[in-house]
Amino acid sequence: MPENRVYTEAETTEKLKAEGPKWRLEKGWIRRKYKTHSWKGTLMAVNNGGHLAEAAWHHPDLAQ
C-alpha cells in the first residue's frame, strides 16, 4: 500500500517533471492548460475528465 504523506514543493515539482511534463505547480495547485479548437472538443474533454475524476473520487476545479 502506498505511503500516505504530503510531498514537499520540490518533490512535487520533480515528480511533475518526470511523470507529467505538461503539468505545473502554481501557488499550491497542480495545474494544466488544455486548448481545444471548438466548443464540441471542449465539451468532450470536460466530460472525459469528469468521468475519470469521478472514477478516482477526485473533484478537480475547472476554469476558463
Predicted model as a PDB file, atoms N, CA, C, CB and O in Angstrom, pLDDT in the B-factor column:
MODEL        1                                                                  
ATOM      1  N   MET A   1       0.846  -1.177   0.000  1.00 60.00           N  
ATOM      2  CA  MET A   1       0.000   0.000   0.000  1.00 60.00           C  
ATOM      3  C   MET A   1       0.894   1.245   0.000  1.00 60.00           C  
ATOM      4  CB  MET A   1      -0.964  -0.004   1.227  1.00 60.00           C  
ATOM      5  O   MET A   1       1.888   1.279   0.726  1.00 60.00           O  
ATOM      6  N   PRO A   2       0.557   2.284  -0.812  1.00 67.00           N  
ATOM      7  CA  PRO A   2       1.396   3.478  -0.869  1.00 67.00           C  
ATOM      8  C   PRO A   2       1.406   4.231   0.458  1.00 67.00           C  
ATOM      9  CB  PRO A   2       0.919   4.397  -1.980  1.00 67.00           C  
ATOM     10  O   PRO A   2       0.439   4.223   1.219  1.00 67.00           O  
ATOM     11  N   GLU A   3       2.528   4.875   0.695  1.00 74.00           N  
ATOM     12  CA  GLU A   3       2.675   5.698   1.890  1.00 74.00           C  
ATOM     13  C   GLU A   3       1.772   6.922   1.782  1.00 74.00           C  
ATOM     14  CB  GLU A   3       4.150   6.124   2.088  1.00 74.00           C  
ATOM     15  O   GLU A   3       1.688   7.540   0.721  1.00 74.00           O  
ATOM     16  N   ASN A   4       1.103   7.273   2.866  1.00 84.00           N  
ATOM     17  CA  ASN A   4       0.200   8.418   2.890  1.00 84.00           C  
ATOM     18  C   ASN A   4       0.934   9.596   3.500  1.00 84.00           C  
ATOM     19  CB  ASN A   4      -1.100   8.100   3.684  1.00 84.00           C  
ATOM     20  O   ASN A   4       1.045   9.699   4.722  1.00 84.00           O  
ATOM     21  N   ARG A   5       1.440  10.494   2.646  1.00 87.00           N  
ATOM     22  CA  ARG A   5       2.180  11.655   3.138  1.00 87.00           C  
ATOM     23  C   ARG A   5       2.010  12.819   2.183  1.00 87.00           C  
ATOM     24  CB  ARG A   5       3.673  11.321   3.317  1.00 87.00           C  
ATOM     25  O   ARG A   5       1.503  12.650   1.074  1.00 87.00           O  
ATOM     26  N   VAL A   6       2.427  13.987   2.604  1.00 89.00           N  
ATOM     27  CA  VAL A   6       2.369  15.191   1.777  1.00 89.00           C  
ATOM     28  C   VAL A   6       3.759  15.416   1.175  1.00 89.00           C  
ATOM     29  CB  VAL A   6       1.899  16.444   2.615  1.00 89.00           C  
ATOM     30  O   VAL A   6       4.761  15.416   1.890  1.00 89.00           O  
ATOM     31  N   TYR A   7       3.807  15.607  -0.145  1.00 91.00           N  
ATOM     32  CA  TYR A   7       5.070  15.885  -0.818  1.00 91.00           C  
ATOM     33  C   TYR A   7       5.463  17.343  -0.606  1.00 91.00           C  
ATOM     34  CB  TYR A   7       4.969  15.566  -2.326  1.00 91.00           C  
ATOM     35  O   TYR A   7       4.604  18.218  -0.495  1.00 91.00           O  
ATOM     36  N   THR A   8       6.770  17.596  -0.549  1.00 93.00           N  
ATOM     37  CA  THR A   8       7.248  18.972  -0.478  1.00 93.00           C  
ATOM     38  C   THR A   8       7.069  19.620  -1.853  1.00 93.00           C  
ATOM     39  CB  THR A   8       8.745  19.028  -0.019  1.00 93.00           C  
ATOM     40  O   THR A   8       6.795  18.932  -2.836  1.00 93.00           O  
ATOM     41  N   GLU A   9       7.224  20.930  -1.915  1.00 94.00           N  
ATOM     42  CA  GLU A   9       7.100  21.635  -3.185  1.00 94.00           C  
ATOM     43  C   GLU A   9       8.162  21.130  -4.171  1.00 94.00           C  
ATOM     44  CB  GLU A   9       7.235  23.165  -2.973  1.00 94.00           C  
ATOM     45  O   GLU A   9       7.864  20.917  -5.346  1.00 94.00           O  
ATOM     46  N   ALA A  10       9.385  20.941  -3.698  1.00 95.00           N  
ATOM     47  CA  ALA A  10      10.466  20.456  -4.566  1.00 95.00           C  
ATOM     48  C   ALA A  10      10.173  19.042  -5.067  1.00 95.00           C  
ATOM     49  CB  ALA A  10      11.813  20.481  -3.816  1.00 95.00           C  
ATOM     50  O   ALA A  10      10.389  18.748  -6.243  1.00 95.00           O  
ATOM     51  N   GLU A  11       9.688  18.173  -4.198  1.00 95.00           N  
ATOM     52  CA  GLU A  11       9.341  16.802  -4.605  1.00 95.00           C  
ATOM     53  C   GLU A  11       8.215  16.809  -5.642  1.00 95.00           C  
ATOM     54  CB  GLU A  11       8.923  15.962  -3.376  1.00 95.00           C  
ATOM     55  O   GLU A  11       8.252  16.062  -6.620  1.00 95.00           O  
ATOM     56  N   THR A  12       7.225  17.654  -5.413  1.00 94.00           N  
ATOM     57  CA  THR A  12       6.104  17.743  -6.342  1.00 94.00           C  
ATOM     58  C   THR A  12       6.575  18.224  -7.705  1.00 94.00           C  
ATOM     59  CB  THR A  12       5.024  18.679  -5.794  1.00 94.00           C  
ATOM     60  O   THR A  12       6.185  17.666  -8.730  1.00 94.00           O  
ATOM     61  N   THR A  13       7.404  19.248  -7.721  1.00 94.00           N  
ATOM     62  CA  THR A  13       7.927  19.788  -8.974  1.00 94.00           C  
ATOM     63  C   THR A  13       8.719  18.726  -9.727  1.00 94.00           C  
ATOM     64  CB  THR A  13       8.810  21.018  -8.706  1.00 94.00           C  
ATOM     65  O   THR A  13       8.550  18.576 -10.937  1.00 94.00           O  
ATOM     66  N   GLU A  14       9.576  17.989  -9.034  1.00 94.00           N  
ATOM     67  CA  GLU A  14      10.366  16.931  -9.675  1.00 94.00           C  
ATOM     68  C   GLU A  14       9.480  15.812 -10.200  1.00 94.00           C  
ATOM     69  CB  GLU A  14      11.388  16.363  -8.693  1.00 94.00           C  
ATOM     70  O   GLU A  14       9.694  15.308 -11.303  1.00 94.00           O  
ATOM     71  N   LYS A  15       8.488  15.427  -9.412  1.00 93.00           N  
ATOM     72  CA  LYS A  15       7.573  14.358  -9.831  1.00 93.00           C  
ATOM     73  C   LYS A  15       6.793  14.779 -11.079  1.00 93.00           C  
ATOM     74  CB  LYS A  15       6.594  13.997  -8.684  1.00 93.00           C  
ATOM     75  O   LYS A  15       6.587  13.968 -11.982  1.00 93.00           O  
ATOM     76  N   LEU A  16       6.364  16.024 -11.134  1.00 94.00           N  
ATOM     77  CA  LEU A  16       5.643  16.517 -12.302  1.00 94.00           C  
ATOM     78  C   LEU A  16       6.542  16.541 -13.535  1.00 94.00           C  
ATOM     79  CB  LEU A  16       5.085  17.914 -12.030  1.00 94.00           C  
ATOM     80  O   LEU A  16       6.096  16.207 -14.632  1.00 94.00           O  
ATOM     81  N   LYS A  17       7.803  16.934 -13.363  1.00 93.00           N  
ATOM     82  CA  LYS A  17       8.743  16.936 -14.490  1.00 93.00           C  
ATOM     83  C   LYS A  17       8.920  15.531 -15.047  1.00 93.00           C  
ATOM     84  CB  LYS A  17      10.104  17.508 -14.059  1.00 93.00           C  
ATOM     85  O   LYS A  17       8.997  15.341 -16.261  1.00 93.00           O  
ATOM     86  N   ALA A  18       8.982  14.555 -14.161  1.00 95.00           N  
ATOM     87  CA  ALA A  18       9.228  13.176 -14.577  1.00 95.00           C  
ATOM     88  C   ALA A  18       7.980  12.489 -15.118  1.00 95.00           C  
ATOM     89  CB  ALA A  18       9.773  12.385 -13.419  1.00 95.00           C  
ATOM     90  O   ALA A  18       8.062  11.736 -16.088  1.00 95.00           O  
ATOM     91  N   GLU A  19       6.829  12.739 -14.505  1.00 94.00           N  
ATOM     92  CA  GLU A  19       5.631  11.964 -14.817  1.00 94.00           C  
ATOM     93  C   GLU A  19       4.515  12.735 -15.508  1.00 94.00           C  
ATOM     94  CB  GLU A  19       5.103  11.386 -13.576  1.00 94.00           C  
ATOM     95  O   GLU A  19       3.604  12.133 -16.076  1.00 94.00           O  
ATOM     96  N   GLY A  20       4.577  14.029 -15.465  1.00 89.00           N  
ATOM     97  CA  GLY A  20       3.514  14.840 -16.074  1.00 89.00           C  
ATOM     98  C   GLY A  20       4.062  16.146 -16.582  1.00 89.00           C  
ATOM     99  O   GLY A  20       3.744  17.202 -16.035  1.00 89.00           O  
ATOM    100  N   PRO A  21       4.895  16.102 -17.636  1.00 88.00           N  
ATOM    101  CA  PRO A  21       5.609  17.307 -18.050  1.00 88.00           C  
ATOM    102  C   PRO A  21       4.737  18.488 -18.462  1.00 88.00           C  
ATOM    103  CB  PRO A  21       6.490  16.970 -19.168  1.00 88.00           C  
ATOM    104  O   PRO A  21       5.225  19.619 -18.479  1.00 88.00           O  
ATOM    105  N   LYS A  22       3.483  18.272 -18.790  1.00 93.00           N  
ATOM    106  CA  LYS A  22       2.614  19.399 -19.157  1.00 93.00           C  
ATOM    107  C   LYS A  22       1.896  19.994 -17.946  1.00 93.00           C  
ATOM    108  CB  LYS A  22       1.587  18.952 -20.191  1.00 93.00           C  
ATOM    109  O   LYS A  22       1.156  20.969 -18.072  1.00 93.00           O  
ATOM    110  N   TRP A  23       2.117  19.404 -16.780  1.00 94.00           N  
ATOM    111  CA  TRP A  23       1.515  19.886 -15.545  1.00 94.00           C  
ATOM    112  C   TRP A  23       2.520  20.762 -14.827  1.00 94.00           C  
ATOM    113  CB  TRP A  23       1.058  18.711 -14.643  1.00 94.00           C  
ATOM    114  O   TRP A  23       3.728  20.600 -15.001  1.00 94.00           O  
ATOM    115  N   ARG A  24       2.021  21.706 -14.007  1.00 94.00           N  
ATOM    116  CA  ARG A  24       2.913  22.583 -13.242  1.00 94.00           C  
ATOM    117  C   ARG A  24       2.328  22.839 -11.857  1.00 94.00           C  
ATOM    118  CB  ARG A  24       3.142  23.924 -13.988  1.00 94.00           C  
ATOM    119  O   ARG A  24       1.118  22.737 -11.652  1.00 94.00           O  
ATOM    120  N   LEU A  25       3.184  23.166 -10.933  1.00 94.00           N  
ATOM    121  CA  LEU A  25       2.769  23.550  -9.584  1.00 94.00           C  
ATOM    122  C   LEU A  25       2.720  25.068  -9.545  1.00 94.00           C  
ATOM    123  CB  LEU A  25       3.744  22.977  -8.484  1.00 94.00           C  
ATOM    124  O   LEU A  25       3.712  25.733  -9.843  1.00 94.00           O  
ATOM    125  N   GLU A  26       1.568  25.617  -9.178  1.00 93.00           N  
ATOM    126  CA  GLU A  26       1.377  27.066  -9.163  1.00 93.00           C  
ATOM    127  C   GLU A  26       0.576  27.464  -7.935  1.00 93.00           C  
ATOM    128  CB  GLU A  26       0.668  27.544 -10.450  1.00 93.00           C  
ATOM    129  O   GLU A  26      -0.606  27.139  -7.826  1.00 93.00           O  
ATOM    130  N   LYS A  27       1.217  28.164  -7.015  1.00 92.00           N  
ATOM    131  CA  LYS A  27       0.570  28.658  -5.795  1.00 92.00           C  
ATOM    132  C   LYS A  27      -0.158  27.547  -5.034  1.00 92.00           C  
ATOM    133  CB  LYS A  27      -0.413  29.769  -6.142  1.00 92.00           C  
ATOM    134  O   LYS A  27      -1.275  27.736  -4.552  1.00 92.00           O  
ATOM    135  N   GLY A  28       0.495  26.385  -4.935  1.00 90.00           N  
ATOM    136  CA  GLY A  28      -0.078  25.271  -4.188  1.00 90.00           C  
ATOM    137  C   GLY A  28      -1.052  24.404  -4.967  1.00 90.00           C  
ATOM    138  O   GLY A  28      -1.576  23.432  -4.423  1.00 90.00           O  
ATOM    139  N   TRP A  29      -1.307  24.732  -6.229  1.00 91.00           N  
ATOM    140  CA  TRP A  29      -2.229  23.966  -7.069  1.00 91.00           C  
ATOM    141  C   TRP A  29      -1.448  23.277  -8.178  1.00 91.00           C  
ATOM    142  CB  TRP A  29      -3.332  24.881  -7.666  1.00 91.00           C  
ATOM    143  O   TRP A  29      -0.493  23.841  -8.713  1.00 91.00           O  
ATOM    144  N   ILE A  30      -1.846  22.074  -8.521  1.00 92.00           N  
ATOM    145  CA  ILE A  30      -1.274  21.395  -9.679  1.00 92.00           C  
ATOM    146  C   ILE A  30      -2.184  21.726 -10.851  1.00 92.00           C  
ATOM    147  CB  ILE A  30      -1.146  19.825  -9.454  1.00 92.00           C  
ATOM    148  O   ILE A  30      -3.379  21.433 -10.819  1.00 92.00           O  
ATOM    149  N   ARG A  31      -1.611  22.343 -11.898  1.00 93.00           N  
ATOM    150  CA  ARG A  31      -2.423  22.866 -12.991  1.00 93.00           C  
ATOM    151  C   ARG A  31      -1.922  22.401 -14.352  1.00 93.00           C  
ATOM    152  CB  ARG A  31      -2.444  24.377 -12.944  1.00 93.00           C  
ATOM    153  O   ARG A  31      -0.759  22.046 -14.540  1.00 93.00           O  
ATOM    154  N   ARG A  32      -2.858  22.424 -15.284  1.00 91.00           N  
ATOM    155  CA  ARG A  32      -2.537  22.160 -16.682  1.00 91.00           C  
ATOM    156  C   ARG A  32      -3.560  22.882 -17.544  1.00 91.00           C  
ATOM    157  CB  ARG A  32      -2.521  20.626 -16.988  1.00 91.00           C  
ATOM    158  O   ARG A  32      -4.743  22.937 -17.210  1.00 91.00           O  
ATOM    159  N   LYS A  33      -3.095  23.429 -18.649  1.00 90.00           N  
ATOM    160  CA  LYS A  33      -3.999  24.075 -19.604  1.00 90.00           C  
ATOM    161  C   LYS A  33      -4.214  23.141 -20.779  1.00 90.00           C  
ATOM    162  CB  LYS A  33      -3.433  25.446 -20.083  1.00 90.00           C  
ATOM    163  O   LYS A  33      -3.293  22.466 -21.238  1.00 90.00           O  
ATOM    164  N   TYR A  34      -5.441  23.115 -21.253  1.00 88.00           N  
ATOM    165  CA  TYR A  34      -5.796  22.375 -22.450  1.00 88.00           C  
ATOM    166  C   TYR A  34      -6.343  23.362 -23.461  1.00 88.00           C  
ATOM    167  CB  TYR A  34      -6.826  21.248 -22.143  1.00 88.00           C  
ATOM    168  O   TYR A  34      -7.086  24.274 -23.099  1.00 88.00           O  
ATOM    169  N   LYS A  35      -5.984  23.190 -24.723  1.00 91.00           N  
ATOM    170  CA  LYS A  35      -6.513  24.045 -25.771  1.00 91.00           C  
ATOM    171  C   LYS A  35      -7.292  23.155 -26.736  1.00 91.00           C  
ATOM    172  CB  LYS A  35      -5.368  24.833 -26.506  1.00 91.00           C  
ATOM    173  O   LYS A  35      -6.767  22.179 -27.272  1.00 91.00           O  
ATOM    174  N   THR A  36      -8.539  23.512 -26.940  1.00 94.00           N  
ATOM    175  CA  THR A  36      -9.364  22.794 -27.902  1.00 94.00           C  
ATOM    176  C   THR A  36      -9.711  23.752 -29.037  1.00 94.00           C  
ATOM    177  CB  THR A  36     -10.656  22.221 -27.230  1.00 94.00           C  
ATOM    178  O   THR A  36      -9.531  24.964 -28.921  1.00 94.00           O  
ATOM    179  N   HIS A  37     -10.205  23.196 -30.120  1.00 95.00           N  
ATOM    180  CA  HIS A  37     -10.463  24.015 -31.296  1.00 95.00           C  
ATOM    181  C   HIS A  37     -11.940  24.277 -31.555  1.00 95.00           C  
ATOM    182  CB  HIS A  37      -9.867  23.365 -32.490  1.00 95.00           C  
ATOM    183  O   HIS A  37     -12.306  24.899 -32.552  1.00 95.00           O  
ATOM    184  N   SER A  38     -12.789  23.793 -30.643  1.00 96.00           N  
ATOM    185  CA  SER A  38     -14.216  24.033 -30.817  1.00 96.00           C  
ATOM    186  C   SER A  38     -14.932  23.789 -29.499  1.00 96.00           C  
ATOM    187  CB  SER A  38     -14.799  23.133 -31.934  1.00 96.00           C  
ATOM    188  O   SER A  38     -14.372  23.185 -28.584  1.00 96.00           O  
ATOM    189  N   TRP A  39     -16.161  24.254 -29.403  1.00 94.00           N  
ATOM    190  CA  TRP A  39     -16.946  24.022 -28.186  1.00 94.00           C  
ATOM    191  C   TRP A  39     -17.202  22.539 -28.013  1.00 94.00           C  
ATOM    192  CB  TRP A  39     -18.281  24.795 -28.233  1.00 94.00           C  
ATOM    193  O   TRP A  39     -17.247  22.043 -26.887  1.00 94.00           O  
ATOM    194  N   LYS A  40     -17.371  21.821 -29.126  1.00 96.00           N  
ATOM    195  CA  LYS A  40     -17.616  20.382 -29.048  1.00 96.00           C  
ATOM    196  C   LYS A  40     -16.387  19.654 -28.478  1.00 96.00           C  
ATOM    197  CB  LYS A  40     -17.975  19.820 -30.447  1.00 96.00           C  
ATOM    198  O   LYS A  40     -16.525  18.755 -27.649  1.00 96.00           O  
ATOM    199  N   GLY A  41     -15.197  20.044 -28.923  1.00 95.00           N  
ATOM    200  CA  GLY A  41     -13.969  19.455 -28.389  1.00 95.00           C  
ATOM    201  C   GLY A  41     -13.801  19.760 -26.911  1.00 95.00           C  
ATOM    202  O   GLY A  41     -13.372  18.903 -26.138  1.00 95.00           O  
ATOM    203  N   THR A  42     -14.141  20.985 -26.517  1.00 93.00           N  
ATOM    204  CA  THR A  42     -14.066  21.363 -25.103  1.00 93.00           C  
ATOM    205  C   THR A  42     -15.037  20.541 -24.276  1.00 93.00           C  
ATOM    206  CB  THR A  42     -14.359  22.859 -24.926  1.00 93.00           C  
ATOM    207  O   THR A  42     -14.678  20.041 -23.210  1.00 93.00           O  
ATOM    208  N   LEU A  43     -16.253  20.398 -24.756  1.00 94.00           N  
ATOM    209  CA  LEU A  43     -17.262  19.618 -24.045  1.00 94.00           C  
ATOM    210  C   LEU A  43     -16.817  18.165 -23.879  1.00 94.00           C  
ATOM    211  CB  LEU A  43     -18.602  19.680 -24.786  1.00 94.00           C  
ATOM    212  O   LEU A  43     -16.981  17.578 -22.810  1.00 94.00           O  
ATOM    213  N   MET A  44     -16.258  17.592 -24.938  1.00 95.00           N  
ATOM    214  CA  MET A  44     -15.787  16.208 -24.874  1.00 95.00           C  
ATOM    215  C   MET A  44     -14.639  16.065 -23.864  1.00 95.00           C  
ATOM    216  CB  MET A  44     -15.332  15.734 -26.269  1.00 95.00           C  
ATOM    217  O   MET A  44     -14.594  15.094 -23.108  1.00 95.00           O  
ATOM    218  N   ALA A  45     -13.713  17.032 -23.853  1.00 93.00           N  
ATOM    219  CA  ALA A  45     -12.588  16.981 -22.915  1.00 93.00           C  
ATOM    220  C   ALA A  45     -13.071  17.098 -21.469  1.00 93.00           C  
ATOM    221  CB  ALA A  45     -11.582  18.100 -23.226  1.00 93.00           C  
ATOM    222  O   ALA A  45     -12.611  16.361 -20.597  1.00 93.00           O  
ATOM    223  N   VAL A  46     -13.991  18.016 -21.220  1.00 93.00           N  
ATOM    224  CA  VAL A  46     -14.517  18.199 -19.863  1.00 93.00           C  
ATOM    225  C   VAL A  46     -15.286  16.958 -19.405  1.00 93.00           C  
ATOM    226  CB  VAL A  46     -15.431  19.440 -19.802  1.00 93.00           C  
ATOM    227  O   VAL A  46     -15.124  16.515 -18.268  1.00 93.00           O  
ATOM    228  N   ASN A  47     -16.112  16.401 -20.274  1.00 95.00           N  
ATOM    229  CA  ASN A  47     -16.868  15.200 -19.907  1.00 95.00           C  
ATOM    230  C   ASN A  47     -15.943  14.022 -19.631  1.00 95.00           C  
ATOM    231  CB  ASN A  47     -17.857  14.834 -21.014  1.00 95.00           C  
ATOM    232  O   ASN A  47     -16.159  13.277 -18.675  1.00 95.00           O  
ATOM    233  N   ASN A  48     -14.918  13.848 -20.454  1.00 94.00           N  
ATOM    234  CA  ASN A  48     -13.966  12.767 -20.242  1.00 94.00           C  
ATOM    235  C   ASN A  48     -13.222  12.953 -18.922  1.00 94.00           C  
ATOM    236  CB  ASN A  48     -12.973  12.693 -21.409  1.00 94.00           C  
ATOM    237  O   ASN A  48     -13.091  12.015 -18.135  1.00 94.00           O  
ATOM    238  N   GLY A  49     -12.739  14.168 -18.688  1.00 91.00           N  
ATOM    239  CA  GLY A  49     -12.054  14.461 -17.429  1.00 91.00           C  
ATOM    240  C   GLY A  49     -12.964  14.257 -16.228  1.00 91.00           C  
ATOM    241  O   GLY A  49     -12.530  13.744 -15.196  1.00 91.00           O  
ATOM    242  N   GLY A  50     -14.213  14.652 -16.358  1.00 93.00           N  
ATOM    243  CA  GLY A  50     -15.177  14.466 -15.266  1.00 93.00           C  
ATOM    244  C   GLY A  50     -15.414  13.001 -14.959  1.00 93.00           C  
ATOM    245  O   GLY A  50     -15.502  12.610 -13.795  1.00 93.00           O  
ATOM    246  N   HIS A  51     -15.517  12.193 -16.001  1.00 95.00           N  
ATOM    247  CA  HIS A  51     -15.718  10.751 -15.812  1.00 95.00           C  
ATOM    248  C   HIS A  51     -14.517  10.138 -15.089  1.00 95.00           C  
ATOM    249  CB  HIS A  51     -15.942  10.046 -17.176  1.00 95.00           C  
ATOM    250  O   HIS A  51     -14.690   9.371 -14.142  1.00 95.00           O  
ATOM    251  N   LEU A  52     -13.317  10.469 -15.527  1.00 94.00           N  
ATOM    252  CA  LEU A  52     -12.108   9.926 -14.891  1.00 94.00           C  
ATOM    253  C   LEU A  52     -11.970  10.414 -13.449  1.00 94.00           C  
ATOM    254  CB  LEU A  52     -10.859  10.320 -15.698  1.00 94.00           C  
ATOM    255  O   LEU A  52     -11.584   9.650 -12.565  1.00 94.00           O  
ATOM    256  N   ALA A  53     -12.285  11.681 -13.217  1.00 93.00           N  
ATOM    257  CA  ALA A  53     -12.202  12.227 -11.864  1.00 93.00           C  
ATOM    258  C   ALA A  53     -13.195  11.536 -10.932  1.00 93.00           C  
ATOM    259  CB  ALA A  53     -12.460  13.739 -11.882  1.00 93.00           C  
ATOM    260  O   ALA A  53     -12.857  11.207  -9.794  1.00 93.00           O  
ATOM    261  N   GLU A  54     -14.396  11.319 -11.405  1.00 94.00           N  
ATOM    262  CA  GLU A  54     -15.417  10.656 -10.585  1.00 94.00           C  
ATOM    263  C   GLU A  54     -14.985   9.223 -10.255  1.00 94.00           C  
ATOM    264  CB  GLU A  54     -16.787  10.652 -11.318  1.00 94.00           C  
ATOM    265  O   GLU A  54     -15.164   8.762  -9.127  1.00 94.00           O  
ATOM    266  N   ALA A  55     -14.420   8.527 -11.235  1.00 94.00           N  
ATOM    267  CA  ALA A  55     -13.959   7.162 -11.010  1.00 94.00           C  
ATOM    268  C   ALA A  55     -12.840   7.108  -9.968  1.00 94.00           C  
ATOM    269  CB  ALA A  55     -13.480   6.548 -12.321  1.00 94.00           C  
ATOM    270  O   ALA A  55     -12.701   6.120  -9.247  1.00 94.00           O  
ATOM    271  N   ALA A  56     -12.036   8.191  -9.896  1.00 93.00           N  
ATOM    272  CA  ALA A  56     -10.932   8.260  -8.935  1.00 93.00           C  
ATOM    273  C   ALA A  56     -11.341   8.951  -7.637  1.00 93.00           C  
ATOM    274  CB  ALA A  56      -9.750   8.989  -9.552  1.00 93.00           C  
ATOM    275  O   ALA A  56     -10.504   9.181  -6.764  1.00 93.00           O  
ATOM    276  N   TRP A  57     -12.626   9.283  -7.507  1.00 92.00           N  
ATOM    277  CA  TRP A  57     -13.143  10.015  -6.341  1.00 92.00           C  
ATOM    278  C   TRP A  57     -12.364  11.304  -6.113  1.00 92.00           C  
ATOM    279  CB  TRP A  57     -13.080   9.136  -5.082  1.00 92.00           C  
ATOM    280  O   TRP A  57     -12.003  11.648  -4.987  1.00 92.00           O  
ATOM    281  N   HIS A  58     -12.118  12.002  -7.210  1.00 90.00           N  
ATOM    282  CA  HIS A  58     -11.379  13.270  -7.191  1.00 90.00           C  
ATOM    283  C   HIS A  58     -12.259  14.305  -7.879  1.00 90.00           C  
ATOM    284  CB  HIS A  58      -9.963  13.143  -7.905  1.00 90.00           C  
ATOM    285  O   HIS A  58     -12.885  14.007  -8.896  1.00 90.00           O  
ATOM    286  N   HIS A  59     -12.312  15.485  -7.348  1.00 86.00           N  
ATOM    287  CA  HIS A  59     -13.185  16.513  -7.907  1.00 86.00           C  
ATOM    288  C   HIS A  59     -12.381  17.797  -8.167  1.00 86.00           C  
ATOM    289  CB  HIS A  59     -14.378  16.796  -6.948  1.00 86.00           C  
ATOM    290  O   HIS A  59     -12.346  18.704  -7.336  1.00 86.00           O  
ATOM    291  N   PRO A  60     -11.738  17.848  -9.337  1.00 88.00           N  
ATOM    292  CA  PRO A  60     -10.895  18.997  -9.656  1.00 88.00           C  
ATOM    293  C   PRO A  60     -11.715  20.250  -9.964  1.00 88.00           C  
ATOM    294  CB  PRO A  60     -10.000  18.669 -10.836  1.00 88.00           C  
ATOM    295  O   PRO A  60     -12.890  20.173 -10.324  1.00 88.00           O  
ATOM    296  N   ASP A  61     -11.074  21.387  -9.815  1.00 87.00           N  
ATOM    297  CA  ASP A  61     -11.678  22.653 -10.209  1.00 87.00           C  
ATOM    298  C   ASP A  61     -11.403  22.867 -11.688  1.00 87.00           C  
ATOM    299  CB  ASP A  61     -11.128  23.840  -9.356  1.00 87.00           C  
ATOM    300  O   ASP A  61     -10.305  22.583 -12.166  1.00 87.00           O  
ATOM    301  N   LEU A  62     -12.381  23.360 -12.403  1.00 85.00           N  
ATOM    302  CA  LEU A  62     -12.229  23.702 -13.811  1.00 85.00           C  
ATOM    303  C   LEU A  62     -12.431  25.197 -13.964  1.00 85.00           C  
ATOM    304  CB  LEU A  62     -13.228  22.908 -14.700  1.00 85.00           C  
ATOM    305  O   LEU A  62     -13.315  25.779 -13.334  1.00 85.00           O  
ATOM    306  N   ALA A  63     -11.614  25.816 -14.799  1.00 84.00           N  
ATOM    307  CA  ALA A  63     -11.741  27.250 -15.035  1.00 84.00           C  
ATOM    308  C   ALA A  63     -11.495  27.539 -16.500  1.00 84.00           C  
ATOM    309  CB  ALA A  63     -10.762  28.051 -14.150  1.00 84.00           C  
ATOM    310  O   ALA A  63     -10.822  26.776 -17.192  1.00 84.00           O  
ATOM    311  N   GLN A  64     -12.035  28.626 -16.959  1.00 78.00           N  
ATOM    312  CA  GLN A  64     -11.859  29.023 -18.348  1.00 78.00           C  
ATOM    313  C   GLN A  64     -10.553  29.721 -18.517  1.00 78.00           C  
ATOM    314  CB  GLN A  64     -12.990  29.911 -18.816  1.00 78.00           C  
ATOM    315  O   GLN A  64     -10.214  30.138 -19.624  1.00 78.00           O  
TER     316      GLN A  64                                                      
ENDMDL                                                                          
END                                                                             
